[in-house]
Amino acid sequence: MINMTERAASKAKEILEQKGIGPQGGLRVFVVGGGCSGYQYGMALAREVEEDDFVIEKDGIRLVVDPESAALLEGAEIDYVDDLMKAGFTIYNPNAVRTCACGHSFATAEGGGAPRPCH
């Protein structure tokens, strides 16, 4: 469903350990309406997994995804970028037909979401 590079898994593990998130938690990846293209990516630390969540394990890290977001993230890859322009997690999503210049929002062929201006 979703893949994570070794670099992203290493950074996620570092963050989860720093925040004291135990093995029952993980990195939650989700999609919400908004952003300048219609949908916006989000990530949060999850202390626990909800009953209907999908859980993907990669290099000792648990990715937690709710069912609605899972459909929009099918086949996506999470990477961690640290260069002169930015540092942070990046999602490469094959379902996105249009993305924002900031890289945090996207649109699918089916549309959806309510676009808002970039900040």
MOTAFEN-V129159 format. One record per residue. N is the residue number from 1. RES is the residue in one small letter. PHI is phi as a letter, one per 20 degrees, with the letter a starting at -180 (NA if undefined). PSI is psi as a letter, one per 30 degrees, with the letter a starting at -180 (* if undefined). BURIAL is I if it has 24 or more other ideal C-beta (glycine too) atoms within 12 Angstrom, else O. Layout:
# MOTAFEN-V129159
n | res | phi | psi | burial
N | RES | PHI | PSI | BURIAL
N | RES | PHI | PSI | BURIAL
This chain:
# MOTAFEN-V129159
n | res | phi | psi | burial
1 | m | NA | d | I
2 | i | c | k | I
3 | n | d | l | I
4 | m | c | k | I
5 | t | f | l | O
6 | e | f | e | O
7 | r | f | e | I
8 | a | f | e | I
9 | a | f | e | I
10 | s | f | e | O
11 | k | f | e | I
12 | a | f | e | I
13 | k | f | e | I
14 | e | g | e | O
15 | i | f | e | I
16 | l | f | e | I
17 | e | f | e | O
18 | q | f | e | O
19 | k | e | f | O
20 | g | m | g | O
21 | i | e | j | I
22 | g | f | a | O
23 | p | f | f | O
24 | q | f | f | O
25 | g | d | a | I
26 | g | r | a | I
27 | l | d | j | I
28 | r | e | k | I
29 | v | d | k | I
30 | f | b | l | I
31 | v | c | k | I
32 | v | c | l | I
33 | g | f | k | I
34 | g | p | a | I
35 | g | m | l | I
36 | c | e | f | I
37 | s | d | f | I
38 | g | p | e | I
39 | y | c | l | I
40 | q | c | k | I
41 | y | f | l | I
42 | g | b | l | I
43 | m | b | k | I
44 | a | b | l | I
45 | l | e | k | I
46 | a | d | j | I
47 | r | f | f | O
48 | e | b | l | O
49 | v | d | k | I
50 | e | f | l | O
51 | e | g | e | O
52 | d | e | g | O
53 | d | f | k | I
54 | f | e | k | I
55 | v | c | k | I
56 | i | d | k | I
57 | e | d | k | O
58 | k | b | j | I
59 | d | l | h | O
60 | g | n | g | O
61 | i | d | k | I
62 | r | d | k | I
63 | l | e | k | I
64 | v | d | k | I
65 | v | c | k | I
66 | d | f | l | I
67 | p | g | e | O
68 | e | f | e | O
69 | s | f | e | I
70 | a | g | e | I
71 | a | f | e | O
72 | l | e | f | I
73 | l | d | g | I
74 | e | g | k | O
75 | g | n | g | O
76 | a | f | l | I
77 | e | c | k | I
78 | i | d | k | I
79 | d | c | l | I
80 | y | d | k | I
81 | v | d | k | O
82 | d | b | j | O
83 | d | c | a | O
84 | l | f | e | O
85 | m | e | e | O
86 | k | a | l | O
87 | a | c | k | O
88 | g | q | l | O
89 | f | f | k | I
90 | t | c | k | I
91 | i | d | k | I
92 | y | e | j | I
93 | n | d | j | I
94 | p | f | f | O
95 | n | e | f | I
96 | a | e | k | I
97 | v | e | f | O
98 | r | b | k | O
99 | t | c | l | I
100 | c | e | l | I
101 | a | f | f | O
102 | c | f | f | O
103 | g | m | g | I
104 | h | d | f | I
105 | s | c | l | I
106 | f | b | l | I
107 | a | c | k | I
108 | t | d | l | I
109 | a | f | e | O
110 | e | e | f | O
111 | g | n | a | O
112 | g | o | l | I
113 | g | m | l | I
114 | a | c | j | O
115 | p | f | k | O
116 | r | c | l | O
117 | p | f | k | O
118 | c | f | l | O
119 | h | d | * | O
